[in-house]
Amino acid sequence: MAAMEQELITPEKSPTGAQHHGTGFLGCVLAASGATVATFCLLGSAAAATAWALASMLGLPEYLTWAAVALAALPVIWATAWVAGRAWHVEQRLEDGLDVDVPVFSMTHYFRKKS
C-alpha cells in the first residue's frame, strides 16, 4: 500500500433510524435553539464591537455610531435566521435517521413547506 493510499472501512450493516438520534421533539428544539442563540450572541457581539471601534476610530458622532451598529446588525440577523433554519433541518434529519446533507445558502430553502 502506498503512503497516501488508505482503505475505506464500511460497516457490515447500516444502523436503523430508531437507533440514531432518539431525543424527540424537545431535544431537536433545544439543540436548534442553542445553535441559534450561540450564533446570535457571537456574531452580534463581534459586529457591534467592530462597528463601535470603527466609528470611534473615525471620530463619528454618537448618532452615526448607533447607525453603524444598526447597519452591522442586518447581516447578523440574516445569519442567525439561516442558522436557525439549518439547525432545525439538521436535527429533523438526524431524528429521521438520515445523514446530514450539504448546506444550501439560501434564506428561503429551510423555511419552505416540505411536501
N, C-alpha and C positions, 0 to 999 in steps of 0.2 A: 504494500500500500504506500502510495506517495505521501510526502509530508503534508500536503494540503488536502488530500483526499480523505473523506470521512464517510463512514457507513451510516445510513439513516436507520434509526430504530423505530419501528412502528409497533403499537400494541397488537396482541393477538385478537382481542375483541374490543370494539369500541364501547365505552360505558353508555348506559341508557340515560335519558334525560332526567329521570327521577333521582339519580344519584349525584347529579352535578351540583346544583346550587341549593335548592331546598329552603330558602329563607322566607319565601312567601312575599305577599304584598308589602308588609311593613318593612321587611329587610330591603326591598327594592326602593321604597320611599326614603328610608334612612340613608342608603348608600348614594342615591342620586342627589338628595338634598345636601349631603355632606360635601360631595364634589362641587355642587353649585355654590354653596356658601364659601368654601375654600377659594374657589376661582374669584368670586366677587371680592372677598377680602384682600387677597394677594394682588390681583390686578388693580383694584380700586385704590389701595394704599400706594402702589407704585405709580399709578397715573397721577394721583393727587400730589404726591411728593415731587414728581417730575415737573408738573405744571407750576406748582408753587415755587420750586427752585428756579425754573426758567424765568418766571415773572419777577422774582426777586433779583436775579442777576441782571435783568434788563431794566430794573427800576420802574416797573409798571405800577400805576396806582392800584389801590385795593379793588376797585370795581373791575378792572381788567384782569386782576389775579383770579377773582371769582369766576369771571367769564372763561378764563383759560382752564380752570378746574372743571367747569361745567362742560366745556368742549372735550376735555380729556375723558369725561365720564361716558361719552357716547360709545366709543369702542369697547369700554369695559362692560357696558350694558349689553351690547351685541354679543360679546364673547361669553358673558355669563348666561345669556339665554340659549346660545348654541350649546354650551356645556351641559346645561340642564336637560335639553332635548336629547343630546347624545348619551348622557349618563343614564337617562330613563330607558332609552333604546337598548343600550348595552345590558342593563340589568334585566330587562324583559327577555332578551335573547338568552342570557345565562339561565334565567328561570325556566325557559322552554328547553334547555339542554342543548342549545346551539352554541357555536363558537362566535367570538367577537369578529365583526366584519370590518371592512375598510371604512374609515370615516368619510362622510360626504360633507364638504364645506359649503353647505347651503343652509340658510336660515330656515327655510320652509320645509326642508326634507324631513326632519324629525317631528314636525308638528302636523303633518298631513294625516288624514284618516287612513288607517290601514284597511285594505279590502279583505 
